[in-house]
Amino acid sequence: MTEISEKKQAIIDAYLEALAKNGFVTMNDLIDSGFTKDMVTHHFRSLKKLTKIVRLHHPDAFFDEYIDKHIGFENVKCLDEIVASNKRFIVTTAVTGRRVDESLLQAMVSYCEHNNAKILVLVASDPSTHTHAPDAKYGTIDSKIINCPHAYLVVGDLQLNSNICLSTLKVAAKQIDPSTGMARHASNEGTFVFASPKQRLKAVPAGAGKLPYFTMTTGAVTVPDYSRDFYMSNRTAFMAERDHVMGGLIIEIQDDEIYFFRQFQCRDEYSFVDMGIRYSKEGVEDERPEAFVLGDWHSGSTDPQASSVWEEVCKNLKPHRLVLHDTFDGRSINHHERANVIVRAIRANNSHHDLESEVEGLVKDLNMLSTWVDKLVVVKSNHDEFLEEYLGKGYYVKDPQNHLYSLSLAEAMILGKDPLKYAVEQKGFTSWDKVDWLERDEDYRVAGVQLGVHGDKGPNGSRGSVKSMEVSYGQSITGHSHTPEIVRVAWQTGTSTYLKLGYNKGASSWLQSSCLLYKDGSRQLINVINGKYKLED
């Protein structure tokens, strides 16, 4: 063997050693092994060429393989047949050049076997750690995904029905907010699901009485691994590893127009929960949710269809507690409408101007809700505080309809009592032993997730948003906007009301949406679509 051949072999050996240690190889790895960049380029022209040679002669040293080998016309045809013949899918993301979490993949397989589902795998890449694949358009993917009989790679846009598409628009795996710039495309073409190891959900308002569309990302089946030697990538790598979600979406197709979706996360390194059932490679077992956080209730404006769905969820899954936002509506005393004589006349004509009757309706709702679960949690919300506003500013003085009833409530407020809680007590609410009636800013965490914040108030008196909830509270489930949204660890429910209440004119992002919370801190948004919340088997 010549000296040059020996040198080549030494470089290849160093490459294989670094590969076995790290799962990838950089030029710095070879330099640390005693070779200079000039030596590598002299013998192999580039690190990419070296990688190609090593892959050719030592394929067993690699856990991954080129995606390009597994796509083409046959792949497209196969995916079309899979979509045509199946109604339920797990959609997740694989980051190129990263190892799959075998336990999570096996849990997904378990789900597929129990629910007649298929796994659709989107692909994302991290440009700063791009796999050295000189002749590969898509990079590499863990062979375990390729060899999984239930999993299918999606590298071209795939329409699941006329309203939801798996988009293969390339988004960097480390992009901080993968929904940036996507809303205008969804508004024209329907819901877009695209690859990202983050779970992001953003509603796109729709007009003409339509339900909103969404841009959403999936979470990943590959492990978080973003750190590299490049100084400038350390900051984004730090954030990416903390925002990385092991999990995916479950998408169910009812027909060409209607679909259901919900998220899942793998928090314990081997299993995940969907609709009260935990899936792992060992099989399935029932698991009661710790909490069911309802979309804003607004007693008197609640849609009976949404109420019926939430009752069915409670009956089937038996969550330990029900968390309520905007429990009281306050339409009879709404200070935002005080100057609108016509609206007040309409309220009176429909018997919606009587405060006492509205409280009686609220008590009826609370008595009903208390039969669904072990515990009710009433989160202090802005509509609950309508009564405090009404009494505190003396509006009742010039409100003959409600004046006499309000006097006792004003007295209770003067004596330091919560007027709404007092009103409910006086009207015969019977299950006080089952209720936690929270104060403003009262901490209430379940499974590490903040549930005691409504979402209307941001830091330092500013207006609240789901992004400000993330900054202020970290893991949280809030309400207020009537629009479901996910920004990393901050989740927001929708509403339980009718989707049009008179004041939300124009295009709307409102959706009847509530959130399940499990003991490991994993969450799922449950959405009412045409009176249903899931595909009926």
N, C-alpha and C positions, 0 to 999 in steps of 0.2 A: 504494500500500500504506500503510495507516495505521501510526502509530507503534507501536501495540500489536502488530499483525501482524509488524512488523519485529522487535520484541522477542521475540515467540514464535519467529520463524525463527532469531534469534540463539541462543536457548536450545537449539533443536533442533540447530543446527549445532554448538554446544558439546557437546551430548550425543553426536552422531555422531563427533566428533573423539575424545572420551574412549572411546567404544565401540571405535573402530578401534585405539586405543592399548592398552587394557586388556582388551577382551573383555567388559566389564561397566561399569556406570556407577553411581556413588554420588552422593549429594547433595554430598559434599565435592568431587567432581570438578567439578561445576557452580559451586560456590563458588570453587574455584581458578581458574575461567575468568572470574570477575568478576561472577557473579550471586549474589544472596542467596537464602536459602530462601524468604523472603516473595515474591520475584519469581516463583520457580518455582510456588509454591502459588497465587499470584494468577492466573497465566495458565493453569495446568494442573491446579490443585487438589491434586495430589500427584505424586511421582516415578513412582508406578505408572501413573497416568493418562498422564503424559508418555511413559512406555515404551510403553504401548498405542498411542498415536498414532504414535510413531516406527515401531513394528513394522508398523502398518497402511500407512504411506506409504513406508517404506524397508525392505521385507523383505529385500532383498539385502544390507543392512548387517549382518545377523545370521547367525552360523554355526549357530544353534540354532533350534528351533521348538517350539511347544507340544505336549506329549505328549498332551494331551486330544484333539487332532485325530485321533489315530491309535489310539484305543481305543474300546471299545464291544462290542456283541454280535458283530460280525464278527471282531474281534480275538480274543475268547474262543473262538469257533468255530474259527478258524484255528489257535490254539495247541493245542486239543484234537486236531485232525487231525495237527498236527506231532508231538505226543507219541505218538499212535497209530501213526504210520507210520515213526518213527525210533527207533533204539536208542542212539545216541551223541550227546551234547550237550556243547558248551562253555557253561558258565554263568559270567557275569561281571557286573560292576556298572558302571553309568554314573552319575556324580554329576551332578545337574542343573545346567545352566548352565555346564558345563565342557567344554573341547574334548576330542575323542577323540584318542588316539594313533593316527595313521593307519597307521603301520608295524605296530603290534601288531594292529590290526583286520585288516590285509591278511594277516598271519601266521595269524590265526585263520581267515580265509577259505581260505587254503592248506590248513590242517588239515582244514577241512570238505570241501574238494574231494578230498582224498586219503583221507578216512576216512568219507565219506558221513555227515557230521554236520551239526548245526544249532547256531547260536549263540542262547542265551537270555539276554536282558539284563534284569537287575533294576535298580531305580532307588533311589538314595540321595540325600539332600539335606543341605546344611549350612545350618541355620537362620540362622546369623550372616551368611551371604552369599546368602540366598535370592534367586533371580531375581525381579525385579519383574514378576509375572504376575497381575494383579488378577482375571482370570476363569479362571485355570487351576488346577485341583486338584493336578496333579502337577508343575507347573513346566515347564521346557524341557529339551530334549536335543539334542545335536549332530545335525545333519541327516545326517551321514555314516552314523550308525547306522540312521536311518530308511531311507536309500537303499541299505543293504547287503542284497543279495538273500538272504543266508544268516542274517540277524539278525532276531530277533523280540523285541519288548518284552513284558515280563511285569509287569503292574501289578495282577494278582489272583492269589491263591494257585493254584498249579499242581501237581497230583499227578503225579509221574513214574511211580511204582508205589505199591503199598499201604504201603511202608515209607519212602518219601522224598518230601518235598514242598518245592517252592520257595515260601517264605513271603514275602509282601509286607508283613509287619509293619514299620512305619517305624522305622528305626534311624538316628540322626544319623551322618553321614559321619565326624565327628570323635570319635565315642564311643570312649573309650580301650579298653574291653573290650566288644565288641559281643555277646559271649555272655552277659553278665550277665542273670540272671533267666530264661534260656531253657530250662534243663535240665528243669524240671518239665513243660514242654509237650512236649518230645521224649519224655520217659518215658511219656507217655500216648498220643502220636500218631505216633511214629516220628521219623526224622531230619528236621531242619529246615535248609534252606539259605536264608540271607537276605542281603540286600544290605549290603555294606560294602567300602570300598577296602582294608581290612585282610584278611589271611588268618589266620583263627582256627579252631581245631578243638578241640572239647571232647567227650569221650565221656560218655555217660549210662549208668550201670550198668543192666543188664537181668537179670531173674531167669528162672527156669524154663528154664534152658539156652539162652536166646536170646543172640544176639550183641548187643553194645551198640548203642544209637542214638547219634546225634551231633547237636550243633549246630555248624554250620560256615558260614563266610563265604568270599567268593570272591576278593577282589582286584578290580582295576578295569581298564577299557579306556580310561578318561579320565585325563588327566594330573593330577598333584598340584598343586593351586592353592587354597590356603586362606587366604593372608594378606590382611588387609583393614585398614582404618584404625581399627577399633574396638580400643581399648587392651586391654579385657578378653578379647578373642579371640586375642591374640597368643600366649599360652602354649599353648592347644590347637591353634592353627594350626601352631606350631613342631613339636609332637609329631605331628600328623596328617600333615604332609608327610614326616616321616621314617618313619612307620609305613605309609605308603601303598605298596601293592604293585601293580605293573603285572602283571596276570595273571588267572587264573581257575581254575575247576575243570573237569575232564573227568569226566562222569558217564555210565556205561554201564549200560543196563537189559537184564538178561538175561530176566526174566519179571516177573510181578506181585509177586514177593517179593524177588528177588535183584538187587542193584545193586552196581556197583564205582565207586569214586571215587579221584581223585588230583589233586594240585595242580600248577600250573605257574606259572612267573614269567618275565617278560621283563626280562632284566638288561642287555641290550646295545642297547636302544632299537629293535630291529627284528625280533627273533626269539625263539622259546622252544623248549624241548625237552620232548618227551613220549616216554617209553619208548625212549630212545636214538635218537630221530629229531628233528632240529632243523628247525623250520618257519619260513619267512620268506616275504615276498612273491615272492622269486625262486624258491621251490620248497622241496624237502626234501633233507636230507643226513644220513647216519648220524653219530652222535657217541657215543663210548664214555663211560660214566659214570666219573668219577674214583674214586668209592667207592660201595660198597653196604654200608650199616650195618645189620646184622641185628638183629632183635628178640632179646632175651636168649636165649642158646643153651641153657644148662643141659644139658650132655651127660648122657645117660641119661634125661632127661625131655623131650627134643626130640620133637616130633610128626613122624613120618616124612612126613606129608602136607605140613607146612610146609617141611621140609628139601627135599622134592622140588620144591616151587614155587621156593624160593630157587635151587636148582640150575638150574632151567629159566631163570630170570631171568639168571643168570650165563652160561649157555650162549648165550642169545639176544642179550644186551646187552654181554657181555664187559667188565664193570667192571675197572678196573686193580687195585683193592684191596678186600678184604673186611674189615670192621671188626666185631670180636666183643666182646660184653658178656656177663658172667656165663658165660664159656665152661665153667667147672667148676660142677657143681651142689652137690657136697658132701653129698649126702643120707646117705651112709654115716657121716658124722661131724657131722651138723647139731647144733650146740650148743643150738639152740632146742628140740630134741626130747629132750634128755638126760634130763629128769625124767619123760618119758612112756614108761613101761615097755611099754604096749600097742603104741604106734607103733613102738618099737624091735623088739619081737617080730615085728610084721608085716614090718618091713624085713628081719629075719633070715630069716623064712619065705619071702620073695621074693628072697633072695640079694642084697639091696640094702644090706647092712651091711658089705661088704668093701671097704675103701679101695683096696687094690691093684687089685682088679678095676675099680673106678670109674676109677682113673687109666688103666688099660689101655683102657677104653672111650673116655676123653677123647683118648688118643693116636690111636686109630682114627678118631675124628671129625676131629681136626686133620689127619691125613694125607689124609683125603677132601677136606676143605675147601681144602687147599693146591693141589689139582688144579683147582679151579674158577677161580682168579684168579692174577695175577702176584705179589700180596703179601697176606699175612695181617697184621692188626693186632689184637693181643690187649690190650684195655683192662682195666686193673686194676679189679676190681669186688668188691663185698662178698661174693659167694659164692666167688670165688677166694680170699678171705681167710679163709674158714672153716677152711682147713688151717692157716693161721698161728695162728688162735685155738685150734684143737685142740692144736697142738704147744706153743704158748707157755704155755698154762694147764695143760699136763701131763695132759690128759684121756686120752691114749693109755695112761698108766700103768695105769689101771683098765679098759682095753678089751682083753681077751685076744685077740679076733679080729684086731685091727689093731696090737697092741703091737710085735711084732717088726719088721714092715714100717716102722712109724713111727720106729723108732730111727734108721735111716739118714737119714730126712727131718729129724728133730730135729737130728742132727749137722750136716747141710748148713745148716740155719737158723742154728745157733750160729756157723758159719763165715761167715755173712753172705750166704748164697745164698737166692734166692727158692725156698721149698720146693716150690711147685707146678711152677715151671719146671724145677727139678732133677728132680722125679719124672717129668715128661714126657720129659726128656732120657734118663733111665735106662731108660725103657720103650720106647725105640726110635723116637721121632719123627725123621723123616728129612729134613725140609725147613727146617732152621734158617736157611738163606740167604734164605728167602722170608718170614720172620716178624719183625715189630717187636713185641717183648714190652714193653709200656709199664709204667712205674712209676706209683705214685700221684702225682697232680698234675703229671704230665709233659705238657708242651704238645705237641699234635699237631694241626696245622691243615692242612687241604686246601682249596684255593680260598677261603681266608679264613674257613673254618668250623672251629670247635673240635670235634675228634673224640676227644680223649684223656680225656674225663671221663665217668664212668659215670652220675652223677646222684644217687647215694645220699647224698652229703655236701654240705651247703650251706655258706655262709660261717660262719666262726668256730665250727665244730663243730656247727652246727645240722643238722637233717634236710633233705635236698635236695628240691627241687621244680623243675618246669620254669620257674616264675617266678624262682626264685633263680638258676637257670642263666642266664637272660637278663641279670639284673643283674650276675652275676659274670663271664660269659664272652662276652656278646653273641651273635653268630651261633654256634650250636652244635647238635649232634645228640647226644643222650644216650639212656640206656636206663633200666633199673631198675624202673619201676613196672608194666611189662607192658601199659601203656595208651598208645596213640598220642595225642599232643597237640601243638598248635602255639600258642605264645604269641609272636606277632610273629616275631622272628628266632630264637627258641629252639624247637627241634623235639625231639620225644621219640618214640622207636620203641615198639613193643609187645613181643611175645614170640615165640619160636619153639617154645614148649612146647605141650603139651596145655593146653586152656583151663581145665581143672579139675585141680588137683594135690593136693587134699585139704585144703590150708590156706586156700584162698580160697573160703570158704563164703558163701552168700547171693548177692545180686545182684552181677554182675561187669561190669567195663569192660574186661577183658582182650581183646586181639585180636592175632592173628598179623599183625604189621605191621613192615616194614623200610623203610629210607629210601635212595633214590638221590640221589647228589650229583654235579652236573656241573661242568665246568671254570669256568663263570661264577658259581658259587656257588648256582645255582638247585637246588631240591630237590623230591622227590616221595615221598610215602608210598605204599608198595605193600602192599596188604592181602590176606590169604588169606580168601576167602569160599567155603565148601563145596568146598575143594580147588582153587579157581581164583583167579587174581589179575587177570584182565581178561576182557572180552567176547571170545568166540571168533568170528571172522568166518566 
